[in-house]
C-alpha cells in the first residue's frame, strides 16, 4: 500500500469505524452467501475495522493499517486471524477457497501495475479453482471532470458527517485524490470536532480492463454484475461486482 494511502487510513481508522457503526449496506450479505458455499478457508482482503467480517466471519483478514486491525479485533474478537501486510505481499498459512474484497478495496490500489501485483499475490494464495470476489467503483469521466475540487457529502448522521473533495490526477486512468473531512456533531447539529485526512489515492476501474487484469494474474472472469442482487452491469453502471476463479496452473 502506498505510504500516503496508509497514512490516511491510519489517521482516519477511528473515524471510518464510527461511520461503519452506522451504515447498513448490502455487500456483507452478498459476501456471506459466497462464504457459506466455500469449501475451504475464506479470507477478507482489506478487512479494515471488520464491518463486513463480523457478518461473513472469514478465517483470516488482511489489511495494511495496524490501527484498522486494532478496531477489527475489538469488533470480532480472536476468531479471525489478522495479517498486517500490503495485499501484494501477504502470505497465508493455507491456500484460500474464497478471497473477497468489499467496499471498493481495489479502488484504493493506486496504480494498475500495483493492482496486477495484488491480483497475482491473491492467486498465489488461492487453491486451484478457488474464487475471488470484489466490488469496485467504475468511472464516469464527465462526472469526474465536473466534480474536480467540488465538496461532496458522503455520509450524514445526526452525530457524524463525512465529506470529501475529489481532485482529478489522471482522468484517462481514472486516478483521483480524495481530501476527506470528518465532523462530529452535538444534539443541535453544531460541529464539536473536525479531522482532515491527508490526500487518499483512489483509482476507478475501467470495466473493459478488469478481464485482462484478472487473466494476466492467473484468474478467469466468471461474471460481472451491476449490483449485489446480481443484476446485469449496464453501460452506464457505476459499480461492478466481480466473481473470478483461479485458473489451473496459474501464478
C-alpha positions, 0 to 999 in steps of 0.5 A: 500500500502506498505510504500516503494511502496508509497514512490516511487510513491510519489517521482516519481508522477511528473515524471510518469505524464510527461511520461503519457503526452506522451504515447498513449496506448490502455487500456483507450479505452478498459476501456471506452467501459466497462464504457459506458455499466455500469449501475451504478457508475464506479470507477478507482482503482489506478487512479494515475495522471488520464491518463486513467480517463480523457478518461473513466471519472469514478465517483470516483478514488482511489489511495494511493499517495496524490501527484498522486491525486494532478496531477489527479485533475489538469488533470480532474478537480472536476468531479471525486471524489478522495479517498486517501486510500490503495485499501484494505481499501477504502470505497465508498459512493455507491456500484460500477457497474464497478471497473477497474484497468489499467496499471498493478495496481495489479502488484504493490500489493506486496504480494498475501495475500495483493492482496486477501485483495484488491480483497475482499475490491473491492467486498465489494464495488461492487453491486451484479453482478457488474464487475471488470476489470484489466490488469496485467503483467504475468511472464516469469521466464527465462526472469526474471532470465536473466534480474536480475540487467540488465538496461532496457529502458522503455520509450524514448522521445526526452525530457524524458527517463525512465529506470529501473533495475529489481532485482529478490526477489522471482522468484517462486512468481514472486516478483521483485524490480524495481530501476527506473531512470528518465532523462530529456533531452535538444534539443541535447539529453544531460541529464539536470536532473536525479531522482532515485526512491527508490526500487518499489515492483512489483509482476507478476501474475501467470495466473493459480492463478488469478481464485482462487484469484478472487473466494476466494474474492467473484468474478467469472472469466468471461474471460481472454484475451491476449490483449485489442482487446480481443484476446485469452491469449496464453501460452506464453502471457505476459499480461492478461486482466481480466473481473470478476463479483461479485458473489451473496452473496459474501464478 
